[in-house]
Amino acid sequence: MSCAVAIANSPVFSPSRVSLFCKTNSPETLSFNHNNHGSSSSPSCSSSPCSPYRLRLQKSPIGLRSFKKESVVVVSNSGLNNSSVDSNGSVVLKRKRPIMRIDIPVVASLSFSDIPVSEQSELQVEREGYSVYCKRGRRVAMEDRFSAVDNLHGDSKQAFFGVFDGHGGAKAAEFASEHLHKNIMKEITRRVDTVEAIKQGYLTTDSEFLKEDVRGGTCCVTALISKGDLLISNAGDCRAILSRGGVAEALTSDHRPSREDERERIETKGGYVDCRHGVWRLQGSLAVSRGIGDQHLKQWVIAEPETKTIRITSDCEFLVLASDGLWDKVTNQEAIDIARPLCVGSDKPAVLSACKRLAELAVMRGSLDDISVMVVGLRHFI
């Protein structure tokens, strides 16, 4: 008697049909070897030519879908396929290539609900007329800070905004965000020249922070809006740009050791500037040449800002203040092109969304630094 075995829906044999023949003179043993999982089944041929064979799989192999628990063996006249005969004369079905088990590691979820603000991964503020979005980079704690004070002296047309990019810790940025605008406003009440008042406000804040005897420093960019004027000041590489009819207008110049006038100032005072791994650094360490703090480099790192004054006109649409985490990856005009559709030409500007999109673009392009973006609408202050 000859018999053929076809195993349907089996996870270990070839998918079409597997057949075998048993000789009529003596019952042969059907062996099923499963080396990896240690299971086997060996039903014998029945003497009756009409008896069907049944092969039971006790357990589905790991890594495969679940199949029916029972595979039916039916009689067929097809030839031997995908099988071999062992030394005892038993027909052994060959299984396909072993299925590799894939172990997927389980990652614990993180929660920032109990972590201080400085260690949160992001921070956002949305107010009428301006929004801020801060995203932490690779550091354990966020070192960026910002300040926003509107309705100065009870006047809705006056305001102060600032972004502070700390280095060597967040202490300097935190101190400047809390005290700089207060010191500037005090100086304004004492002086006629507003630009000079801003300068003295920066220097006073720097002097007060140095007395704290705390390491680290911060770059600053601030915007003072008063009596229809926009006064932009910076110390370091935080930057401010203006959208004037959709065209980016840089209002600040980064203070870096690579800038020719900054390099000359440093070398005149006995310092040096060199390039390491493609980055120009002061005394071989700091990549900026101005800022608040940095006591160990105070001889060369000055807190004196550069200030630019412009009159706010109808073509002045909005202002972008941001840390270098953004500007190292996004150009001035790109920032305006991305933010403008969300900030101009709508009854409900999506200013916060504009901040987020800019930060997300910088991250997508590989920024690992803290990123702080502030967008301020200017039409309100005309």
TASUL-V581544 format. One record per helix or strand of 2 or more residues. SS is the DSSP state (a for helix, b for strand). FROM is the first residue (numbers start at 0). TO is the last residue. If there is no record, write none. Layout:
# TASUL-V581544
ss = (SS | SS)
from = (FROM | FROM)
to = (TO | TO)
This chain:
# TASUL-V581544
ss = (b | b | b | b | b | b | a | b | b | b | a | b | a | a | b | b | b | b | a | b | b | b | a | b | b | a | a | a | b | a)
from = (28 | 38 | 53 | 69 | 82 | 90 | 116 | 121 | 129 | 143 | 151 | 158 | 170 | 193 | 216 | 228 | 238 | 246 | 259 | 272 | 278 | 291 | 294 | 305 | 315 | 323 | 331 | 350 | 370 | 378)
to = (33 | 40 | 55 | 71 | 84 | 92 | 118 | 126 | 134 | 149 | 153 | 166 | 189 | 210 | 225 | 234 | 243 | 249 | 267 | 275 | 281 | 292 | 296 | 310 | 321 | 326 | 342 | 363 | 376 | 380)
